[in-house]
């Protein structure tokens, strides 16, 4: 496993350089991301306690490096192109922007769908690993394994909830249905109730549909858990500040 980690560290350094010129290096960036993603997946499945052992949050690195950054890049590009469509007077440029946003939108949707399949597959493997542990044979090292597997399953469910949320936000539907995201977040809270992360995510969803009480309740729960969400307090304060300005 140390070899995989070292290899991924080197790949991440190369990736950082390649991203300085993403247009020319797009194919190589995607190739490296796929390798990094698959190796971290292998580590999470085969060595779920490694993050605790080496004090390195592998799940978070996987999410941010291989998924979250790309999601933010897609959203930024789509937003920038929409501004051109809405403000540009040159019809030729507007038509080009519309064509571009159609391609961007299709690519983004495909990326979200592929990412969801990745995390669903990872979740299945982690759950199978958890089920294979025999309760009567649990020792100290296996107890640590159980906790780590639950934490990884919990985070996997959070990622699936986030991906569903992004998919709904990106959709053209006027009626945004976040029920799938909420189901994932509630499952995450059930699996690992010590974490405040699911409640923060539910609060974020509640801001989209203007359910102020749900926002306040879930932000509060996110900071009262045994493992509070790191920006939960700031999020709650920001919500109160915004509410005060409105009323």
Residue pairs with C-beta under 8 A, 6 or more apart in sequence:
1 43
1 46
1 47
1 50
4 39
4 42
4 43
5 43
5 54
5 56
7 39
8 35
8 36
8 39
8 40
11 32
11 35
11 36
12 36
12 65
14 32
15 29
15 32
15 33
15 36
15 65
18 25
18 28
18 29
18 32
19 25
19 29
22 29
33 65
33 66
33 70
36 62
36 65
36 66
37 62
37 66
37 118
40 58
40 61
40 62
40 66
41 62
41 118
41 122
43 50
43 58
44 58
44 59
44 62
44 122
44 126
44 152
45 122
45 125
45 126
45 129
48 126
48 129
48 145
48 148
48 149
48 152
49 144
49 145
49 148
50 56
50 58
51 57
51 58
51 59
51 148
52 144
52 148
59 152
59 155
59 156
60 155
63 155
63 159
67 115
67 159
67 163
70 111
71 108
71 111
71 112
71 166
74 104
74 107
74 108
74 111
75 108
75 166
75 170
77 104
78 101
78 104
78 105
78 108
78 170
81 97
81 100
81 101
81 104
82 101
84 93
84 94
84 97
85 94
85 97
85 98
85 101
88 94
88 97
105 170
108 170
109 167
109 170
112 163
112 166
112 167
112 170
113 167
115 163
116 160
116 163
116 164
116 167
119 156
119 159
119 160
119 163
120 160
122 156
123 153
123 156
123 157
123 160
126 149
126 152
126 153
126 156
127 153
129 149
130 146
130 149
130 150
130 153
133 142
133 145
133 146
133 149
138 146
150 191
150 192
151 192
153 191
153 192
154 188
154 191
154 192
154 195
154 197
154 198
155 188
157 184
157 185
157 187
157 188
157 191
157 198
158 184
158 185
158 188
158 197
158 198
158 201
160 184
161 180
161 181
161 182
161 183
161 184
161 185
161 188
161 198
161 201
162 181
162 201
164 178
164 180
164 181
164 184
165 178
165 181
165 201
165 204
165 205
168 176
168 177
168 178
168 180
168 181
169 176
169 208
176 208
176 209
178 205
178 208
178 209
181 201
181 205
182 202
182 205
185 198
185 199
185 201
185 202
185 205
186 198
186 202
188 195
188 197
188 198
189 195
189 198
189 199
193 225
194 225
194 226
194 227
195 225
195 226
195 227
195 229
196 221
196 222
196 223
196 224
196 225
196 227
196 228
196 229
196 232
197 222
197 227
197 229
199 218
199 219
199 221
199 222
199 225
199 229
199 232
200 218
200 219
200 222
200 229
200 231
200 232
200 235
202 214
202 218
203 214
203 215
203 216
203 217
203 218
203 219
203 222
203 235
203 239
206 212
206 214
206 215
206 218
207 215
207 239
212 243
215 239
216 236
216 239
216 240
219 232
219 235
219 236
219 239
220 236
222 228
222 229
222 232
222 235
223 229
223 232
223 233
223 236
229 235
